[in-house]
Amino acid sequence: MTVKRFGVSLEEDLLESLDSYVLTNGFSNRSQAIRFLIEKNIAEQKWQCNHVVAGTIIIMFDQTKTDISIKINAIQQNFKDVILSSTQYYINKNFCLHIVTVMGIARRLTSLSDKLISIKGIMHGKLVMSRAD
């Protein structure tokens, strides 16, 4: 693929933020970081459409709060059509890592992820998707 060069004008504080982003994420230069951010933005826009995607939803929660597992199961029952698998790993006596492997229309997966991540008591949650059609 041919690389094209162009100039970009940024406010000083935005340029400082870009430079910090480059260092924090280990990019070799600003161009590499900008390419990554553009590609990420394009991929995220595709997630909000009707493309078929595959991915995982990862959530971490305190397993001693049993109502969280009940809520996770209830939500997953309404999304059986897109869930390929669901598994839990017990990190220690309190923390549980719950991973849901999914495939389907991007909007539907985003909806499932939003419902799971918004359960009260979920400490961390993330959806990762890649186009599958």
N, C-alpha and C positions, 0 to 999 in steps of 0.2 A: 504494500500500500504506500502510495506517495504521500510524503509529509509536506504540508503547505505551511508557510510562515505568515504570521500577521501580527500586528501590534495591538496591545490591549492597554487601555488607560484605566487606572484604579485609584481610588482615594488612598491616602497614606495608611489609614488604619485598616482598610481592607487588604492592602498589600502586606502589611505586617501579619494579619491573620492568615493569609495564604502562606507566607514564609514559615509561620509557626506550624501550620498544617503539614507542610512539606517535611519539616524536621521531625515532628511527632510521628508521622506515618512512614518515615523512611524512604520517601520519594527521592530520586536523584536530582530532580530539578522541578521548577514551577510548571513547565510544560507537561511533565508526566502527571503531576497532581491535577492539573486542569483537565487533561484527557480523562483521568479516572473519574473526576466529579461529573463531567458531561455524560460519560457512559453510564454512570450510576443513576443520574437524573433521567436519562432516556429509559433505562430499565424500569425504574420506579413508575414512570408514566405508563408504561405498558402494563404494569400490574393493575392499573385502575381500569382496564378494558376487558374485553371478552377473550383474550388469549388463553390457551391452555398452558398451565404452568405446573411445575412440580417443585416440592420443597419441604421444609421442615418448620415446625413451630416449636420453639424451646422455651419452657417456663421453669422457674425455680421457685419453690415455696416451702414453707414450714409444714412438714408432714404431721406434726402433732395437732395441727388444726384440721380435724377430720372433715369439717364442712367444705373445705377447699376441694378435696378429692371428689366429694359428692357433686359439687357444682361442675367440676371438670367433666365428670362422666355424663351429667345431664346435658351439658352443651354438646359434647361429642355425639350423643345419640341423635341429635338433629342434623349432624353433618356426616353420617355414615357414607354417603355417596362420594365424598372426597377424601376420606381418611383411609390410607393404605395400612397404617399400623400406628400403634400407640404403646409406648413403653415408659417405665419409670425406673430410675436408678436412685438408690438410697445412698446419698453422699455421706451422711453420718446420722446420728440418732434424731436429728431435727430436720435436715434439709433433704429435699427430694428434687431431682432433675427429671422433668417430664418431657418426653420428645414425641411429637406427633408428625408422622410422615404423611404428606398430602399430595394430591394431584387433582386438578380440575380448573375451572374457570377462575381467573385471577381474583375477580371481585368476591367470589364465594370464599376463597381461601383467606382473603383479607378480612372478611366478615367473621369467619371462625377465629382467626388470630385475635382480632379486636375483642371478641367476646371472652376468650380465654385469658388474655393478658389483663383485661379490666376486672377480673375477679378480685374482690377485696382479699388481700393477703398474699397476692402474687408479688414476689420480691423483684423478679426480673423476667422479662419476656421478649422474644424476638421472632420475627418471621423472616425466613430466607427463601427466596423463590428464584427459579430459572425457567425460562420459556421452554416448553416441551412440545410445541406443535410446529 
